[in-house]
Amino acid sequence: MTHLLSISIGPVQDFIAAARRTADLYAGSQILQELSKEAARYLHSNDAKLIFPADQDADGANKILAQVEGDPKGLAEGAKKAVQKKLEQLWKDTIGKLPQAYQNQIDQDRAKEQLDHFLEFYAAWVPLRGSYPEARLAVERLLAGRKALRDFGPTNQGDEGVPKSPLDPARAAVIDPRDWGEANIRLEDGTYRPLRIKPTEYLDAISLLKRCYGALKSAKVVDTRTMARRSWKPEAEPDERYEEEDRIPEPQPYLAILVADGDRMGELISRQDDPEAHRRLSKSLDEFAQEARKIVPKYRGFMVYSGGDDVLAFLPVNQAVACAKELSEAFRHQVKGTLSAGIAIVHYREPLSISLENAREAEKAAKNGGRNALAVALHTRGGAPIVTVQRWDKLSWNELLEAYQNRKITRGLAHELHKLVQEWQDDMRADYLYKEAQRVLARKEARDLKIPAPTSDTPTYRKQLLTFVEQLIIARFLSGIKEEAHAGTGA
């Protein structure tokens, strides 16, 4: 009998986001992709017909759907064993690059226990007869129900008195970081790269794997400081002398984190009438992911993750909007759907976990704003966040960015307008507010800047003008202008 088999492999978001360094983040996404591809390869090698992903080597599919003959339970169990074996092999190959003295310091028994209980592997299956959409919906419901029945490990893990990992407090440390300050790992070319394990980083096995794996892939990784620098120095490359040196100031210390996701993908998938149509959709999603990996570097960005309809990338602030726009157009062309994206403008010194959460919140704002949209969120250090949402066909960033880049707007303009709007009372006339805003523009020598004219009552116009002013504030950061450049214009 033919069955639809659905498999989910995790953890996903929490696992990837548990990172102190960009290399940790990249390592998490790559390890998850390796594990997911292993499951797809196992199914393919056992005569299963992959539906999503359509290709066993496609990146990013932590959720797998396949058409199988015979025993679906046996295939699911075999796939789980293959994925677990792959994880153990990744540990062996990666940790094996450490000098023997450091390998000997790892609590291998605890590490094995953590590796054995790390994976979240869920599977469900239904007979494939009659309507394919109905069978697919049924198997997805079963899988969701199975995932809701969490598997809980033993409460006593034999780690009393052992410090918990700061990246995953559910697990105890397998190393004493106080002995790892000078630890390094051997690269393929025979050279060594430092792991930079701080004295307080009591890393568990999975976090140690990510740190070592990320160091091995370090040539592909761009740190947050370098990404901030690329807004005014596009050719900037990572420099180990600056990675841990906070005393050296950055003239422009902000970067952009972009999170993008396809809109209403569930509805799009539900419209596929048979497995072949679903495979074609899967191929188009993989083609978009491949195209995204070409688009982001064009804007001097660093792709952390691209799989299916999901994108996570770091970008220079002055390239972020243009890159997001091209990604949305590529998605529309490849998938025939719409994309929503969030951009968080964050300080390079901000903890990575917080910055990632800010970017995901921005993406949610785009979805909540009607989808097919871009949300840009500014997170200055110590200031309240500012968020604006616009549909792709209504984007109005270019004029403001050019005005800042051509020194037509001073730094204080947006803040003076912001104060004006906030102090204006609802019982005062909207046309007077507009004229007062124009007076501020003229005094700041920004006469060419167009502000919205009133077409409604004062409360509504105040809200409209406030949105414009907030966009003006964000645009200064998106312009990538160095701080001393603003100082030179009296900003």
VOVEX-759469 format. One record per residue (C-alpha): x, y, z; chain. Coordinates in Angstrom, 3 decimals, always signed. Example, Ala and Ser with C-alpha at 12.3 -4.5 7.8 and 13.67 -1.06 7.14 Angstrom:
2
        u        v        w c
  +12.300   -4.500   +7.800 A
  +13.670   -1.060   +7.140 A
This chain:
491
        u        v        w c
   +0.000   +0.000   +0.000 A
   +1.129   +3.548   -0.754 A
   +1.436   +5.961   +2.183 A
   +2.205   +9.613   +2.699 A
   +4.987   +9.891   +5.267 A
   +5.690  +13.216   +6.967 A
   +8.803  +13.782   +9.112 A
   +9.829  +16.758  +11.223 A
  +13.390  +17.192  +12.518 A
  +14.343  +19.684  +15.201 A
  +14.881  +21.642  +17.283 A
  +14.940  +24.507  +14.803 A
  +14.604  +28.156  +15.896 A
  +15.852  +27.749  +19.475 A
  +18.753  +25.582  +18.341 A
  +19.893  +27.984  +15.622 A
  +19.393  +31.098  +17.762 A
  +21.405  +29.742  +20.719 A
  +24.573  +31.540  +19.660 A
  +27.043  +34.065  +21.016 A
  +28.950  +34.515  +17.776 A
  +27.914  +34.709  +14.136 A
  +29.867  +31.511  +13.505 A
  +27.757  +29.729  +16.153 A
  +24.607  +30.886  +14.386 A
  +25.855  +29.750  +10.991 A
  +26.966  +26.419  +12.443 A
  +23.521  +25.770  +13.908 A
  +21.788  +26.304  +10.561 A
  +24.337  +24.177   +8.691 A
  +24.203  +21.290  +11.169 A
  +20.408  +21.226  +10.994 A
  +20.562  +21.184   +7.195 A
  +23.052  +18.312   +7.262 A
  +20.758  +16.282   +9.503 A
  +17.665  +17.018   +7.417 A
  +19.413  +16.092   +4.177 A
  +20.519  +12.809   +5.753 A
  +16.879  +11.904   +6.402 A
  +15.902  +12.809   +2.822 A
  +18.806  +10.766   +1.431 A
  +17.861   +7.768   +3.527 A
  +14.274   +7.857   +2.290 A
  +15.398   +8.327   -1.314 A
  +17.847   +5.411   -1.081 A
  +14.994   +3.221   +0.190 A
  +12.800   +3.929   -2.828 A
  +10.637   +6.624   -1.279 A
   +9.466   +9.307   -3.696 A
  +10.321  +12.654   -2.149 A
   +7.663  +15.345   -2.481 A
   +9.083  +18.032   -0.181 A
  +11.891  +18.537   -0.738 A
  +11.749  +17.200   -4.267 A
  +15.541  +16.796   -4.295 A
  +17.362  +14.800   -1.623 A
  +20.212  +17.350   -1.641 A
  +18.028  +20.447   -1.283 A
  +18.933  +22.699   +1.641 A
  +16.672  +23.785   +4.437 A
  +13.948  +21.141   +4.537 A
  +13.705  +20.210   +8.218 A
  +10.217  +18.979   +7.365 A
  +10.026  +16.114   +4.849 A
   +7.054  +14.719   +2.939 A
   +7.399  +11.538   +0.889 A
   +5.329   +8.974   -0.979 A
   +6.349   +5.499   +0.251 A
   +5.504   +1.889   -0.467 A
   +5.621   -0.869   +2.127 A
   +6.176   -0.177   +5.819 A
   +6.172   +3.570   +6.636 A
   +6.954   +2.924  +10.304 A
  +10.092   +1.008   +9.399 A
  +11.205   +3.777   +7.050 A
  +10.623   +6.433   +9.704 A
  +12.606   +4.455  +12.278 A
  +15.400   +3.898   +9.774 A
  +15.514   +7.602   +8.931 A
  +15.736   +8.484  +12.625 A
  +18.677   +6.099  +13.113 A
  +20.405   +7.554  +10.036 A
  +20.013  +11.105  +11.331 A
  +21.285  +10.153  +14.799 A
  +24.278   +8.418  +13.241 A
  +24.970  +11.534  +11.150 A
  +24.920  +13.716  +14.272 A
  +27.374  +11.404  +16.010 A
  +29.632  +11.451  +12.946 A
  +29.551  +15.261  +12.849 A
  +30.614  +15.294  +16.502 A
  +33.425  +12.822  +15.881 A
  +34.730  +14.588  +12.768 A
  +34.488  +18.084  +14.260 A
  +35.814  +17.437  +17.761 A
  +38.532  +15.324  +16.181 A
  +40.071  +18.527  +14.819 A
  +40.851  +19.711  +18.349 A
  +44.298  +19.096  +19.814 A
  +44.286  +15.836  +21.766 A
  +44.880  +17.645  +25.061 A
  +41.539  +19.457  +24.707 A
  +39.709  +16.351  +23.519 A
  +40.828  +14.647  +26.731 A
  +39.234  +17.418  +28.804 A
  +35.729  +16.802  +27.408 A
  +33.346  +14.775  +29.581 A
  +32.653  +12.244  +26.822 A
  +30.045  +10.266  +28.775 A
  +27.938  +13.373  +29.379 A
  +28.502  +14.486  +25.783 A
  +27.225  +11.137  +24.471 A
  +24.157  +11.373  +26.713 A
  +23.387  +14.855  +25.382 A
  +23.905  +13.820  +21.758 A
  +21.624  +10.802  +22.259 A
  +18.779  +13.003  +23.575 A
  +19.253  +16.065  +21.394 A
  +17.175  +15.274  +18.326 A
  +13.459  +15.997  +18.093 A
  +12.308  +13.493  +15.476 A
   +8.609  +13.140  +14.756 A
   +6.840  +11.118  +12.055 A
   +3.281  +10.415  +10.920 A
   +1.783   +8.576   +7.964 A
   -1.572   +7.908   +6.292 A
   -2.655   +5.698   +3.371 A
   -2.579   +7.568   +0.074 A
   -5.838   +6.743   -1.602 A
   -8.407   +9.049   -3.093 A
   -7.769  +12.768   -2.770 A
   -4.118  +13.795   -2.352 A
   -4.965  +17.157   -0.688 A
   -7.120  +15.350   +1.888 A
   -4.395  +12.796   +2.610 A
   -1.761  +15.513   +2.929 A
   -3.945  +17.496   +5.310 A
   -4.605  +14.363   +7.367 A
   -0.926  +13.479   +7.722 A
   -0.022  +17.045   +8.671 A
   -2.690  +17.014  +11.374 A
   -1.358  +13.718  +12.706 A
   +2.187  +15.089  +12.720 A
   +1.096  +18.225  +14.573 A
   -0.629  +16.045  +17.159 A
   +2.465  +13.870  +17.548 A
   +4.665  +16.929  +18.051 A
   +2.294  +18.140  +20.750 A
   +3.030  +14.926  +22.679 A
   +6.512  +15.954  +23.738 A
   +9.120  +13.372  +24.654 A
  +10.664  +14.180  +28.033 A
  +14.075  +12.864  +29.039 A
  +14.978  +11.611  +32.517 A
  +14.886  +14.260  +35.219 A
  +18.052  +12.906  +36.839 A
  +20.882  +13.391  +34.369 A
  +23.682  +12.871  +36.864 A
  +24.925  +16.432  +36.603 A
  +24.305  +17.778  +40.090 A
  +26.735  +20.562  +40.857 A
  +27.844  +20.883  +37.236 A
  +27.367  +24.402  +35.748 A
  +24.643  +24.737  +33.130 A
  +25.425  +25.852  +29.608 A
  +24.715  +29.582  +29.035 A
  +23.564  +28.819  +25.479 A
  +21.264  +25.977  +26.527 A
  +20.487  +26.025  +30.270 A
  +18.728  +22.664  +29.998 A
  +22.098  +20.965  +29.561 A
  +25.143  +20.811  +31.801 A
  +28.634  +21.688  +30.678 A
  +30.953  +19.072  +29.207 A
  +34.034  +21.314  +29.565 A
  +35.544  +23.635  +32.141 A
  +35.995  +26.853  +30.105 A
  +38.647  +28.156  +32.475 A
  +41.018  +25.637  +30.864 A
  +39.990  +26.490  +27.288 A
  +41.078  +30.122  +26.972 A
  +43.803  +29.314  +24.440 A
  +41.952  +26.473  +22.714 A
  +42.096  +26.350  +18.925 A
  +41.036  +23.993  +16.157 A
  +42.903  +22.712  +13.110 A
  +41.626  +23.935   +9.737 A
  +41.838  +22.056   +6.446 A
  +44.950  +23.977   +5.394 A
  +46.798  +22.900   +8.524 A
  +46.548  +26.245  +10.292 A
  +44.711  +26.772  +13.583 A
  +41.866  +29.083  +14.535 A
  +41.064  +30.134  +18.130 A
  +37.680  +29.114  +19.566 A
  +37.506  +32.164  +21.868 A
  +35.738  +30.339  +24.663 A
  +35.213  +32.787  +27.513 A
  +35.893  +31.722  +31.127 A
  +32.124  +31.798  +31.785 A
  +31.116  +29.684  +28.765 A
  +30.422  +26.314  +30.334 A
  +29.400  +24.800  +27.028 A
  +27.284  +21.681  +26.653 A
  +28.069  +19.140  +23.934 A
  +25.787  +20.657  +21.289 A
  +27.030  +24.200  +21.929 A
  +30.643  +22.992  +21.830 A
  +29.911  +21.247  +18.531 A
  +28.502  +24.473  +17.108 A
  +31.478  +26.518  +18.329 A
  +33.999  +24.118  +16.789 A
  +31.998  +23.591  +13.579 A
  +31.628  +27.357  +13.166 A
  +35.358  +27.877  +13.628 A
  +36.065  +25.310  +10.915 A
  +33.731  +27.205   +8.558 A
  +35.013  +30.615   +9.679 A
  +36.262  +31.579   +6.219 A
  +32.612  +31.804   +5.108 A
  +31.375  +33.781   +8.111 A
  +31.155  +37.567   +8.457 A
  +30.987  +38.911  +12.007 A
  +28.567  +41.659  +13.030 A
  +31.250  +44.331  +13.382 A
  +32.518  +43.770   +9.852 A
  +28.953  +43.848   +8.536 A
  +28.373  +47.217  +10.215 A
  +31.593  +48.525   +8.673 A
  +30.527  +47.484   +5.159 A
  +27.933  +50.280   +5.018 A
  +30.767  +52.787   +4.520 A
  +33.594  +50.432   +3.528 A
  +32.044  +47.814   +1.204 A
  +35.262  +45.870   +0.768 A
  +35.710  +45.312   +4.531 A
  +36.566  +41.736   +5.511 A
  +36.696  +40.104   +8.961 A
  +39.835  +41.020  +10.883 A
  +40.675  +39.006  +13.988 A
  +42.407  +42.021  +15.517 A
  +39.042  +43.777  +15.835 A
  +36.696  +40.884  +16.654 A
  +37.086  +41.128  +20.429 A
  +38.365  +44.712  +20.715 A
  +35.537  +46.929  +21.910 A
  +37.746  +49.908  +22.677 A
  +38.160  +50.645  +18.976 A
  +35.111  +52.768  +18.027 A
  +33.071  +52.187  +14.898 A
  +32.024  +55.356  +13.027 A
  +28.808  +53.566  +12.005 A
  +28.038  +50.731  +14.437 A
  +24.730  +49.391  +13.061 A
  +23.968  +46.455  +10.784 A
  +20.753  +44.949   +9.419 A
  +19.366  +41.479  +10.077 A
  +16.815  +40.323   +7.516 A
  +14.238  +37.591   +8.077 A
  +11.908  +36.684   +5.203 A
   +9.147  +34.132   +4.834 A
   +6.625  +33.227   +2.147 A
   +3.012  +34.321   +2.645 A
   +0.165  +31.842   +3.054 A
   +2.321  +28.877   +2.082 A
   -0.200  +26.505   +3.635 A
   -2.870  +27.751   +1.247 A
   -0.479  +27.515   -1.702 A
   +0.424  +23.925   -0.841 A
   -3.235  +22.975   -0.318 A
   -3.966  +23.983   -3.920 A
   -1.616  +21.270   -5.259 A
   -3.890  +18.498   -6.524 A
   -1.386  +15.646   -6.695 A
   +2.157  +14.696   -5.642 A
   +3.664  +15.825   -8.957 A
   +2.208  +19.322   -8.629 A
   +3.532  +19.489   -5.065 A
   +6.980  +18.366   -6.295 A
   +6.997  +21.169   -8.853 A
   +6.217  +23.653   -6.104 A
   +9.002  +22.158   -3.987 A
  +11.449  +22.564   -6.862 A
  +10.430  +26.188   -7.314 A
  +11.046  +26.822   -3.598 A
  +14.485  +25.239   -3.860 A
  +15.213  +27.390   -6.927 A
  +14.283  +30.476   -4.913 A
  +16.566  +29.383   -2.067 A
  +19.423  +28.979   -4.531 A
  +18.697  +32.367   -6.070 A
  +18.571  +33.972   -2.621 A
  +22.062  +32.653   -1.923 A
  +23.227  +34.576   -4.998 A
  +21.290  +37.771   -4.251 A
  +22.499  +38.393   -0.688 A
  +26.250  +38.470   -1.539 A
  +25.515  +40.996   -4.306 A
  +24.673  +43.432   -1.522 A
  +27.776  +42.526   +0.506 A
  +25.601  +40.511   +2.861 A
  +26.116  +37.171   +4.593 A
  +23.562  +34.400   +4.155 A
  +23.026  +32.513   +7.388 A
  +20.160  +30.353   +6.211 A
  +18.176  +29.901   +3.018 A
  +15.825  +26.975   +2.625 A
  +12.434  +26.764   +0.979 A
  +10.664  +30.058   +1.617 A
  +12.794  +31.060   +4.629 A
  +15.726  +33.468   +4.566 A
  +17.974  +34.736   +7.370 A
  +20.761  +37.117   +6.367 A
  +23.043  +39.849   +7.728 A
  +23.443  +42.966   +5.588 A
  +25.040  +46.418   +5.626 A
  +22.311  +48.856   +6.685 A
  +22.465  +50.837   +3.446 A
  +21.936  +47.712   +1.319 A
  +19.189  +46.033   +3.319 A
  +16.071  +47.503   +1.694 A
  +17.338  +46.973   -1.857 A
  +18.303  +43.381   -1.066 A
  +14.922  +42.659   +0.534 A
  +13.158  +44.108   -2.509 A
  +15.105  +41.880   -4.920 A
  +14.378  +38.836   -2.768 A
  +10.647  +39.571   -2.903 A
  +10.790  +39.912   -6.689 A
  +12.731  +36.649   -6.999 A
  +10.128  +34.883   -4.854 A
   +7.292  +36.271   -6.946 A
   +9.054  +35.103  -10.124 A
  +10.127  +31.653   -8.914 A
   +7.242  +30.631   -6.663 A
   +4.395  +32.800   -7.982 A
   +3.663  +33.922   -4.453 A
   +4.380  +36.838   -2.150 A
   +7.055  +37.281   +0.480 A
   +7.020  +39.214   +3.741 A
  +10.268  +40.405   +5.276 A
  +11.460  +42.087   +8.421 A
  +14.637  +44.120   +8.792 A
  +15.994  +44.886  +12.240 A
  +18.616  +47.635  +12.484 A
  +20.749  +46.636  +15.463 A
  +24.036  +47.610  +17.113 A
  +26.862  +45.182  +16.416 A
  +27.595  +44.889  +20.156 A
  +24.040  +43.874  +21.032 A
  +23.745  +40.212  +22.141 A
  +23.077  +38.125  +19.059 A
  +20.074  +36.355  +20.581 A
  +18.338  +39.691  +21.215 A
  +19.118  +41.002  +17.727 A
  +17.726  +37.844  +16.127 A
  +14.532  +38.125  +18.150 A
  +14.186  +41.743  +17.013 A
  +14.463  +40.638  +13.385 A
  +11.849  +37.921  +13.835 A
   +9.512  +40.403  +15.498 A
   +9.954  +42.711  +12.496 A
   +9.004  +39.864  +10.155 A
   +5.890  +39.233  +12.261 A
   +5.027  +42.933  +11.963 A
   +5.151  +42.602   +8.173 A
   +2.809  +39.609   +8.338 A
   +0.445  +41.378  +10.730 A
   +0.498  +44.468   +8.532 A
   -1.226  +42.603   +5.735 A
   +1.593  +40.430   +4.309 A
   +3.376  +41.076   +1.000 A
   +5.189  +43.790   +2.914 A
   +8.458  +44.973   +4.411 A
   +8.773  +45.968   +8.063 A
  +11.829  +47.920   +9.189 A
  +12.534  +48.124  +12.918 A
  +15.128  +50.417  +14.464 A
  +16.651  +49.257  +17.755 A
  +19.086  +51.798  +19.131 A
  +20.925  +51.063  +22.356 A
  +18.747  +52.329  +25.184 A
  +16.025  +53.774  +22.938 A
  +12.503  +52.535  +22.302 A
  +12.130  +50.571  +19.040 A
  +10.554  +52.260  +16.019 A
   +8.794  +50.109  +13.409 A
   +7.323  +51.012  +10.020 A
   +5.514  +48.653   +7.644 A
   +4.967  +49.192   +3.910 A
   +3.804  +46.999   +1.067 A
   +6.436  +46.266   -1.548 A
   +4.671  +48.346   -4.194 A
   +4.397  +51.293   -1.768 A
   +8.004  +51.470   -0.564 A
   +9.158  +55.075   -0.173 A
  +12.652  +54.715   +1.253 A
  +14.705  +55.820   -1.741 A
  +13.938  +59.544   -1.528 A
  +14.759  +59.723   +2.169 A
  +17.933  +57.657   +1.866 A
  +19.201  +59.788   -0.992 A
  +18.449  +62.960   +0.962 A
  +20.601  +61.769   +3.864 A
  +23.361  +60.472   +1.612 A
  +23.468  +63.776   -0.283 A
  +23.594  +65.697   +3.025 A
  +20.232  +67.409   +2.360 A
  +18.877  +66.413   +5.782 A
  +20.520  +67.055   +9.113 A
  +20.373  +64.685  +12.025 A
  +18.182  +66.968  +14.135 A
  +15.403  +67.438  +11.579 A
  +13.515  +64.220  +12.302 A
  +13.752  +64.707  +16.059 A
  +12.453  +68.289  +15.869 A
   +9.515  +67.170  +13.719 A
   +8.909  +64.281  +16.094 A
   +8.712  +66.668  +19.054 A
   +6.353  +68.935  +17.107 A
   +3.937  +66.112  +16.277 A
   +3.904  +64.758  +19.813 A
   +3.214  +68.174  +21.368 A
   +0.429  +69.106  +18.915 A
   -3.001  +68.863  +20.489 A
   -5.956  +67.152  +18.820 A
   -8.085  +70.296  +19.159 A
   -5.556  +72.300  +17.082 A
   -5.982  +72.551  +13.334 A
   -4.324  +70.005  +11.039 A
   -3.455  +72.599   +8.372 A
   -1.580  +74.638  +11.005 A
   +0.423  +71.517  +11.946 A
   +1.318  +71.048   +8.291 A
   +2.447  +74.673   +7.951 A
   +4.508  +74.453  +11.130 A
   +6.194  +71.285   +9.829 A
   +6.995  +73.107   +6.577 A
   +8.503  +75.960   +8.578 A
  +10.785  +73.500  +10.379 A
  +11.822  +72.035   +7.033 A
  +12.659  +75.450   +5.630 A
  +14.693  +76.378   +8.686 A
  +16.635  +73.131   +8.388 A
  +17.280  +73.838   +4.686 A
  +15.329  +70.757   +3.655 A
  +12.795  +72.490   +1.406 A
  +12.967  +69.737   -1.221 A
  +11.713  +67.134   +1.213 A
   +8.036  +66.358   +0.708 A
   +5.921  +65.723   +3.764 A
   +2.324  +64.460   +3.600 A
   -0.325  +67.180   +3.438 A
   -3.456  +66.949   +5.599 A
   -6.484  +65.296   +4.012 A
   -8.351  +64.468   +7.215 A
   -8.977  +65.605  +10.795 A
   -6.143  +66.463  +13.160 A
   -5.886  +63.137  +15.088 A
   -5.685  +61.156  +11.840 A
   -3.209  +63.591  +10.296 A
   -1.036  +63.532  +13.400 A
   -0.816  +59.762  +13.088 A
   +0.006  +60.032   +9.386 A
   +2.698  +62.640  +10.004 A
   +4.126  +60.641  +12.908 A
   +4.533  +57.617  +10.632 A
   +6.421  +59.788   +8.146 A
   +8.664  +61.210  +10.880 A
   +9.443  +57.758  +12.252 A
  +10.393  +56.666   +8.761 A
  +12.621  +59.737   +8.566 A
  +14.366  +58.693  +11.793 A
  +14.897  +55.141  +10.552 A
  +16.168  +56.380   +7.177 A
  +19.150  +58.078   +8.818 A
  +20.342  +54.706  +10.057 A
  +19.477  +52.951   +6.792 A
  +21.571  +55.511   +4.915 A
  +24.707  +54.138   +6.560 A
  +26.164  +57.630   +7.003 A
  +29.048  +57.666   +9.465 A
  +28.465  +59.567  +12.685 A
  +31.227  +62.071  +12.046 A
  +29.604  +62.863   +8.680 A
  +26.477  +63.963  +10.528 A
  +28.557  +65.986  +12.953 A
  +30.128  +67.798  +10.039 A
  +26.710  +68.939   +8.795 A
  +25.637  +70.205  +12.193 A
  +23.381  +67.169  +12.818 A
